[in-house]
Amino acid sequence: RLKVLRLKVLRLKVLRLKVLRLKVLWLILLRLKVLWLILLRLKVMWLKVLRLKVLWLILLRLILLLLVLLRLKVLWLILLRLKVMWLKVLRLILLRLKVL
């Protein structure tokens, strides 16, 4: 009878150990889940930051394009002025030639 009792006690101890292991595993899984959620949140934040960076780069490119266009426009205006001046000079030369 004592042996049977000892066996039962041993079984109970083993069961307790198994339950403890399960609890520990469960806690570890919960922590992993929390970590996973934190990582997901960080990932979402990182994606937002990346999206902002991409938008910023696009904005910078647009600004650079605008600057280039403005420079081209300025160059175009300078060329037009030179052309006008050149035409005036040509007209003056032609008038002088006619006068001569």
C-alpha positions as CSV (number, residue, x, y, z in Angstrom):
1,R,0.0,0.0,0.0
2,L,2.9,2.4,0.7
3,K,4.3,1.6,-2.6
4,V,1.1,2.5,-4.3
5,L,1.0,5.8,-2.4
6,R,4.6,6.6,-3.3
7,L,3.8,5.9,-6.9
8,K,0.8,8.2,-6.8
9,V,2.9,10.9,-5.2
10,L,5.6,10.4,-7.8
11,R,3.0,10.7,-10.5
12,L,1.6,13.8,-9.0
13,K,5.1,15.3,-8.8
14,V,5.7,14.5,-12.5
15,L,2.3,16.0,-13.4
16,R,3.2,19.1,-11.4
17,L,6.5,19.3,-13.3
18,K,4.7,18.9,-16.6
19,V,2.2,21.6,-15.7
20,L,5.0,23.9,-14.6
21,R,6.8,23.3,-17.9
22,L,3.6,24.1,-19.8
23,K,3.2,27.3,-17.8
24,V,6.7,28.3,-18.5
25,L,6.3,27.5,-22.2
26,W,3.0,29.5,-22.1
27,L,4.8,32.5,-20.5
28,I,7.6,32.3,-23.1
29,L,5.0,32.2,-25.9
30,L,3.2,35.2,-24.5
31,R,6.4,37.1,-24.3
32,L,7.3,36.2,-27.8
33,K,3.8,37.3,-28.9
34,V,4.3,40.6,-27.2
35,L,7.7,41.0,-28.8
36,W,6.2,40.1,-32.1
37,L,3.5,42.8,-31.7
38,I,6.1,45.3,-30.7
39,L,8.1,44.4,-33.8
40,L,5.1,44.7,-36.0
41,R,4.3,48.1,-34.6
42,L,7.9,49.1,-35.2
43,K,7.7,47.8,-38.7
44,V,4.6,49.9,-39.3
45,M,6.3,52.9,-38.0
46,W,9.4,52.2,-40.1
47,L,7.2,51.9,-43.2
48,K,5.6,55.2,-42.4
49,V,9.1,56.8,-42.0
50,L,10.1,55.2,-45.3
51,R,7.0,56.5,-47.0
52,L,7.8,60.0,-45.6
53,K,11.4,59.6,-46.9
54,V,10.1,58.7,-50.4
55,L,7.7,61.6,-50.4
56,W,10.5,63.9,-49.3
57,L,12.8,62.6,-52.1
58,I,10.1,63.1,-54.6
59,L,9.5,66.7,-53.3
60,L,13.3,67.3,-53.5
61,R,13.4,66.1,-57.1
62,L,10.5,68.3,-58.0
63,I,12.2,71.3,-56.4
64,L,15.4,70.5,-58.3
65,L,13.4,70.1,-61.5
66,L,11.8,73.5,-60.9
67,L,15.1,75.1,-60.3
68,V,16.5,73.6,-63.6
69,L,13.4,74.8,-65.4
70,L,13.8,78.3,-63.9
71,R,17.4,78.3,-65.0
72,L,16.4,77.2,-68.5
73,K,13.8,80.0,-68.5
74,V,16.4,82.5,-67.4
75,L,18.7,81.3,-70.1
76,W,15.9,81.5,-72.6
77,L,15.1,85.1,-71.6
78,I,18.8,86.0,-71.9
79,L,18.9,84.4,-75.3
80,L,15.8,86.3,-76.3
81,R,17.3,89.6,-75.2
82,L,20.5,88.8,-77.1
83,K,18.4,88.0,-80.1
84,V,16.5,91.3,-79.8
85,M,19.8,93.2,-79.3
86,W,21.3,91.4,-82.3
87,L,18.2,92.3,-84.4
88,K,18.6,95.9,-83.4
89,V,22.3,95.9,-84.3
90,L,21.4,94.3,-87.6
91,R,18.7,96.9,-88.3
92,L,21.2,99.7,-87.4
93,I,23.8,98.2,-89.8
94,L,21.2,97.9,-92.5
95,L,20.1,101.5,-92.0
96,R,23.7,102.7,-92.2
97,L,24.2,100.7,-95.3
98,K,21.1,102.2,-96.8
99,V,22.2,105.7,-95.8
100,L,25.5,105.1,-97.5
